[in-house]
Amino acid sequence: MLMAAFKVAMSVDSYMIDAEQDFSFQNLTPERIVDALAAVGVDPQSGLLALNSYENRVYQFTADDQRRYVAKFYRPARWSDAAILEEHQFTLELAQEEIPAVAPLLLHGTTLHCYQGYRFAVFPSVGGRAVEPGDLDQLERIGRQLGRLHAVAKQGQFQHRPSMNLPVDLEAALAALRSSPLLPAGLHDAFFTIAELITTQLQQVDLSVFAQQRLHGDSHLGNMLLRDEQLMFVDFDDARTGPAIQDLWMMLAGEDRAECTLQLDVLLEGYQEFCDFDLREVQLIEPLRSFRIIYYMAWLARRWNDSAFQRAFPWFAEQRYWEQQVLTLKEQYAALQEPPLQLQPQY
């Protein structure tokens, strides 16, 4: 039934979607949102509460059945319909296997809808509290749930979502930063000298020598909620193919190697109850961290014309931010020279 529903959903690709390419979402008015929801039989009875999302636009509301829902409007032209539907399919598979992941609702035979150029999906609203960084008991629980998630993820493959490729993605990120007017001229040389040193080192990292699988892709604590003591995964918007460690390393919040080693030990203790882990992937932690630092800056630079980014990240245009980033990159380059974390022999 799940695959049948997905095949129906794939018919969205045949829609004549003339996306407005409205980078700032300024034409996505409350009236248009309500009309879009009405078109799929959802009737908001409350106001639309904008949730903390910048890449897309996400709104919570109460419908006429007195239940809370979330509507997610996708940024035009970022993903193809097929790529969005693969994200949906992945979360539906997880939900079917009782992995606590928030999946979109099937409405009128599909999970992806289009209204006046804007593609959107409707999800059940799930509340919960934030996960505490560094809490060992919670880390073991996260490890178990990620192990369950990856056990399901390995049973299929993405066809339309991207695979991680550090050399290609880094070059694109650096190109975006070079073209950004926000990096102060006086820091240009210092910034790109250290950024290019890191890039040169990361270009030697070949992710393809490790097993590739479907991933959450952006598995940090902000995309996890504790609800009635159950850990819930949210926001699979960055789902992609890559090595398992990509969904694990962001859990580490230790301030030194000993603390990070303990946290990784505990995380993998839970993980390996449900899924095997290739110990060699530990060597990817610092390269992936380095990549994320540069990629995050490039993401902000690419999206800066969206006024929502300017309101949310005003410090990105300040000189002191870029001064701090030069120092951060120097520290990260030093971390790349250190040996990988060493885990206990049982791993």
Sequence and secondary structure as in RCSB ss.txt:
>XXXX:A:sequence
MLMAAFKVAMSVDSYMIDAEQDFSFQNLTPERIVDALAAVGVDPQSGLLALNSYENRVYQFTADDQRRYVAKFYR
PARWSDAAILEEHQFTLELAQEEIPAVAPLLLHGTTLHCYQGYRFAVFPSVGGRAVEPGDLDQLERIGRQLGRLH
AVAKQGQFQHRPSMNLPVDLEAALAALRSSPLLPAGLHDAFFTIAELITTQLQQVDLSVFAQQRLHGDSHLGNML
LRDEQLMFVDFDDARTGPAIQDLWMMLAGEDRAECTLQLDVLLEGYQEFCDFDLREVQLIEPLRSFRIIYYMAWL
ARRWNDSAFQRAFPWFAEQRYWEQQVLTLKEQYAALQEPPLQLQPQY
>XXXX:A:secstr
 HHHHHHHHGGGGGS       TT TT  HHHHHHHHHHTT  B S  EE S SSSEEEEEEBTTS EEEEEE  
TTTS HHHHHHHHHHHHHHHHTT  B     BTTBS EEETTEEEEEEE    EE  TT HHHHHHHHHHHHHHH
HHHTTS  SSS B  HHHHHHHHHHHHHT TTS GGGHHHHHHHHHHHHHHHTT  GGGS  EEE S   GGGEE
EETTEEEE   TT EEE GGGGTGGG   SSHHHHHHHHHHHHHHHTTTS   GGGGGGHHHHHHHHHHHHHHHH
HHTTTSHHHHHH GGGGSHHHHHHHHHHHHHHHHHHTS      TT 
